[in-house]
Amino acid sequence: MNIRTSFLVFFVGFLSLTSCNRNAVTKILKSKDVEYKLGMAEQYYANKKFGKAQMLYEDLFPLLRNDPRFEDLYFKYANCAFYQKDYMNSENLFKGFLEAFPKSTRASEVDYLRAYSFFKQSPRVELDQTSTQKTIGLMQAHLNNYPDSPKQQEAKNIIEECYEKLELKDFKSAELYYNIGSYRAAAITFTNLLNHYPESKKGEEYKLMIIKSYFQYAGMSVEEKQQERFEKVIEEYYDFVDRFPESKLLKDAEKYFNLSKNNLNANKNEQTDKKS
């Protein structure tokens, strides 16, 4: 039997097995025996066949809405979406669970899973970070509402990771402005970055970029504007020294300070010569 024939046999077998599996679930769905359906859903769930379990739980939703077992069914139904990585749906279902069963013994767990579902929707850093921001809000609310939650440390770690992602996004925006020569926009964006993340490990790097951006902006300015703009560089340098007196980047900052002073002196001398 050659490779092509072997693959064909395997593919036909796979389709046949898939069809049998579908038929098995369809048969269960057609049954009017609620207990049988629930038993099969539980069996599929226990065996981690979440797609099949989800179909059966969904069919049982209206039938067991007033049953004491409905809370457990709802929880597992939401988990089916989560385990299948359908995080948008799982977030909505976990939210619905909390609204339906606010005093559930599972409330803390479900609250965390809802926040975690948003976290799993957080895209790469270049894209819109609404999900990342929502994750921070929901994880912080979880910490506040469930101080004894076993997920306290995980929630704190995720919040920190989300802030780092938002910081990186803002940094890339500021860096882009600098790289394309929009130095005033770069200076403002780096300033906002430093203000938004005052505890950042990269604070001194951001401050140096503010100095560099204002220096480049001053150098490109018309003569009438250069004095005030080089003075801005000097002002930012003194702020750098106040904030980071032990920084390894102090010499780099000092270079732009000295260059700015030299430019101011040169401008003064030029103006004096013109008056003479």
C-alpha positions as CSV (number, residue, x, y, z in Angstrom):
1,M,0.0,0.0,0.0
2,N,1.6,3.3,-1.1
3,I,1.5,6.5,0.9
4,R,-1.3,8.0,-1.1
5,T,-3.5,5.0,-0.6
6,S,-2.7,4.9,3.1
7,F,-3.6,8.5,3.5
8,L,-6.9,8.0,1.6
9,V,-7.8,5.0,3.9
10,F,-7.0,7.1,7.0
11,F,-9.0,10.1,5.7
12,V,-12.1,8.0,4.9
13,G,-11.8,6.4,8.3
14,F,-11.5,9.7,10.0
15,L,-14.6,11.1,8.2
16,S,-16.5,7.9,9.1
17,L,-15.5,8.3,12.8
18,T,-16.5,12.0,12.8
19,S,-19.8,11.1,11.3
20,C,-20.4,8.4,13.9
21,N,-19.6,10.9,16.7
22,R,-22.0,13.5,15.3
23,N,-24.7,10.9,14.9
24,A,-24.2,9.8,18.5
25,V,-24.7,13.3,19.8
26,T,-27.7,13.9,17.4
27,K,-29.3,10.7,18.8
28,I,-28.9,11.9,22.3
29,L,-30.3,15.3,21.4
30,K,-33.4,13.7,19.9
31,S,-34.1,11.8,23.1
32,K,-36.8,13.1,25.4
33,D,-35.2,11.5,28.5
34,V,-33.8,14.5,30.4
35,E,-31.8,12.4,32.8
36,Y,-30.2,10.4,30.0
37,K,-29.2,13.6,28.3
38,L,-27.8,15.1,31.5
39,G,-25.9,11.9,32.2
40,M,-24.3,11.9,28.8
41,A,-23.4,15.6,29.0
42,E,-21.7,14.9,32.3
43,Q,-19.9,11.9,30.8
44,Y,-18.6,14.0,27.9
45,Y,-17.6,16.8,30.2
46,A,-15.7,14.4,32.5
47,N,-13.9,13.0,29.4
48,K,-13.0,16.6,28.3
49,K,-15.1,16.3,25.1
50,F,-16.3,19.9,25.7
51,G,-17.9,20.5,22.3
52,K,-20.3,17.6,22.7
53,A,-21.0,18.4,26.3
54,Q,-21.7,22.0,25.4
55,M,-24.3,20.9,22.8
56,L,-26.1,18.8,25.4
57,Y,-25.9,21.4,28.2
58,E,-27.3,24.0,25.8
59,D,-30.2,21.8,24.9
60,L,-30.9,21.2,28.6
61,F,-30.8,24.9,29.6
62,P,-34.5,25.6,29.2
63,L,-35.5,22.2,30.6
64,L,-33.6,22.5,33.9
65,R,-33.8,26.2,34.5
66,N,-35.9,25.7,37.7
67,D,-34.0,22.5,38.8
68,P,-31.5,22.6,41.7
69,R,-28.9,21.2,39.3
70,F,-29.1,24.2,37.0
71,E,-26.3,26.1,38.8
72,D,-23.9,23.2,38.2
73,L,-25.1,22.9,34.6
74,Y,-24.6,26.6,33.9
75,F,-21.1,26.5,35.4
76,K,-20.0,23.6,33.3
77,Y,-21.7,25.1,30.2
78,A,-19.6,28.3,30.6
79,N,-16.5,26.2,31.3
80,C,-17.1,24.3,28.0
81,A,-16.7,27.6,26.1
82,F,-13.6,28.5,28.2
83,Y,-11.9,25.1,27.6
84,Q,-12.6,25.4,23.9
85,K,-10.8,28.8,23.9
86,D,-14.0,30.6,23.0
87,Y,-13.1,33.4,25.4
88,M,-15.6,36.0,24.2
89,N,-18.5,33.6,24.8
90,S,-17.0,32.3,28.1
91,E,-16.7,35.8,29.5
92,N,-20.3,36.5,28.7
93,L,-21.4,33.2,30.2
94,F,-19.4,33.7,33.4
95,K,-20.9,37.1,33.7
96,G,-24.4,35.6,33.3
97,F,-23.6,33.0,36.0
98,L,-22.7,35.7,38.5
99,E,-25.9,37.6,37.8
100,A,-28.0,34.4,38.2
101,F,-26.1,33.1,41.2
102,P,-24.4,36.0,43.1
103,K,-24.2,34.0,46.3
104,S,-22.8,30.8,44.8
105,T,-19.9,29.1,46.5
106,R,-18.3,29.3,43.0
107,A,-18.7,33.1,42.7
108,S,-15.0,33.8,43.4
109,E,-13.8,31.2,40.9
110,V,-16.2,32.3,38.3
111,D,-15.4,36.0,38.9
112,Y,-11.7,35.2,38.3
113,L,-12.5,33.1,35.2
114,R,-14.5,36.0,33.7
115,A,-11.5,38.4,34.2
116,Y,-9.1,35.7,32.8
117,S,-11.3,35.3,29.7
118,F,-10.7,39.0,29.0
119,F,-7.0,38.5,29.6
120,K,-7.0,35.7,27.0
121,Q,-8.5,38.0,24.5
122,S,-5.8,40.6,24.9
123,P,-4.1,41.0,21.5
124,R,-0.6,41.6,20.4
125,V,0.8,45.0,21.6
126,E,0.3,46.9,18.3
127,L,-3.5,46.4,18.4
128,D,-6.3,48.0,20.4
129,Q,-5.9,47.1,24.1
130,T,-9.5,47.4,25.3
131,S,-9.4,43.8,26.5
132,T,-6.2,44.4,28.4
133,Q,-7.6,47.5,30.1
134,K,-10.8,45.5,31.0
135,T,-8.7,42.7,32.4
136,I,-6.9,45.2,34.8
137,G,-10.3,46.5,36.0
138,L,-11.8,43.1,36.5
139,M,-8.8,41.6,38.1
140,Q,-8.5,44.6,40.5
141,A,-12.2,44.2,41.3
142,H,-11.6,40.5,42.0
143,L,-8.8,41.4,44.5
144,N,-11.1,43.9,46.2
145,N,-14.2,41.7,46.3
146,Y,-12.5,38.4,47.2
147,P,-9.6,39.2,49.5
148,D,-9.4,35.5,50.5
149,S,-9.4,34.3,46.8
150,P,-6.9,31.6,46.1
151,K,-6.2,33.4,42.9
152,Q,-4.9,36.6,44.6
153,Q,-1.3,36.2,43.4
154,E,-2.2,35.2,39.9
155,A,-4.5,38.2,39.6
156,K,-1.7,40.5,40.8
157,N,0.7,39.0,38.3
158,I,-1.8,39.4,35.4
159,I,-2.4,43.0,36.4
160,E,1.3,43.7,36.3
161,E,1.7,41.9,32.9
162,C,-1.2,44.0,31.5
163,Y,0.4,47.2,32.7
164,E,3.7,46.2,31.1
165,K,1.9,45.6,27.8
166,L,0.1,49.0,27.9
167,E,3.4,50.6,28.8
168,L,5.1,48.9,25.8
169,K,2.4,50.0,23.5
170,D,2.8,53.7,24.6
171,F,6.6,53.4,24.4
172,K,6.3,52.2,20.8
173,S,4.1,55.1,19.9
174,A,6.6,57.6,21.4
175,E,9.5,55.8,19.8
176,L,7.7,56.0,16.4
177,Y,7.3,59.8,16.7
178,Y,11.0,60.1,17.4
179,N,12.1,57.9,14.6
180,I,10.0,59.8,12.0
181,G,11.3,63.1,13.2
182,S,8.1,64.4,15.0
183,Y,10.2,65.5,18.0
184,R,7.7,67.6,19.8
185,A,5.1,64.9,19.6
186,A,7.8,62.4,20.8
187,A,8.7,64.6,23.8
188,I,5.0,65.0,24.8
189,T,4.4,61.2,24.4
190,F,7.5,60.2,26.4
191,T,6.4,62.7,29.1
192,N,2.9,61.2,29.3
193,L,4.5,57.7,29.4
194,L,6.7,58.7,32.4
195,N,3.7,60.3,34.1
196,H,1.4,57.3,33.5
197,Y,4.1,54.8,34.7
198,P,6.0,56.7,37.4
199,E,7.3,53.4,38.9
200,S,8.6,52.0,35.6
201,K,12.0,50.4,35.6
202,K,12.6,52.3,32.4
203,G,11.8,55.8,33.8
204,E,15.3,57.2,33.3
205,E,15.3,56.0,29.7
206,Y,12.1,57.8,29.1
207,K,13.4,60.9,30.7
208,L,16.5,60.8,28.5
209,M,14.3,60.5,25.4
210,I,12.4,63.6,26.5
211,I,15.6,65.5,26.7
212,K,16.8,64.2,23.3
213,S,13.4,64.9,21.7
214,Y,13.3,68.5,22.9
215,F,16.9,69.0,21.9
216,Q,16.2,67.8,18.3
217,Y,13.1,69.9,18.3
218,A,15.0,73.0,19.3
219,G,17.7,72.3,16.7
220,M,15.1,72.2,13.9
221,S,13.3,75.4,15.1
222,V,13.6,78.8,13.6
223,E,16.1,81.1,15.2
224,E,13.4,83.1,17.1
225,K,12.2,80.0,18.8
226,Q,15.5,78.3,19.6
227,Q,16.3,80.1,22.9
228,E,13.1,79.0,24.7
229,R,13.4,75.5,23.3
230,F,17.0,75.0,24.3
231,E,16.0,76.3,27.7
232,K,13.4,73.6,27.8
233,V,16.1,71.0,27.3
234,I,18.1,72.5,30.2
235,E,15.0,72.5,32.4
236,E,14.3,68.8,31.6
237,Y,18.0,68.0,32.4
238,Y,17.7,69.5,35.9
239,D,14.5,67.5,36.4
240,F,16.4,64.3,35.3
241,V,19.1,65.0,37.9
242,D,16.5,65.5,40.6
243,R,14.7,62.3,39.7
244,F,17.6,60.0,38.9
245,P,20.7,61.4,40.6
246,E,22.5,58.0,40.5
247,S,21.5,57.1,36.9
248,K,24.0,55.5,34.5
249,L,22.4,57.7,31.8
250,L,23.4,60.9,33.6
251,K,26.4,61.5,31.3
252,D,24.2,61.1,28.2
253,A,21.7,63.6,29.6
254,E,24.6,66.0,30.5
255,K,25.8,65.9,26.9
256,Y,22.5,67.4,25.7
257,F,22.6,69.9,28.5
258,N,26.0,71.1,27.5
259,L,25.1,71.2,23.8
260,S,22.0,73.3,24.6
261,K,24.1,75.7,26.7
262,N,26.6,76.0,23.8
263,N,23.7,76.7,21.4
264,L,22.3,79.4,23.7
265,N,25.7,81.0,24.1
266,A,26.3,80.9,20.3
267,N,22.9,82.5,19.7
268,K,23.6,85.3,22.2
269,N,27.0,86.0,20.7
270,E,25.5,86.1,17.2
271,Q,22.8,88.6,18.4
272,T,25.5,90.7,20.1
273,D,27.5,90.8,16.8
274,K,24.4,91.9,14.9
275,K,23.9,94.8,17.2
276,S,27.5,95.9,17.1
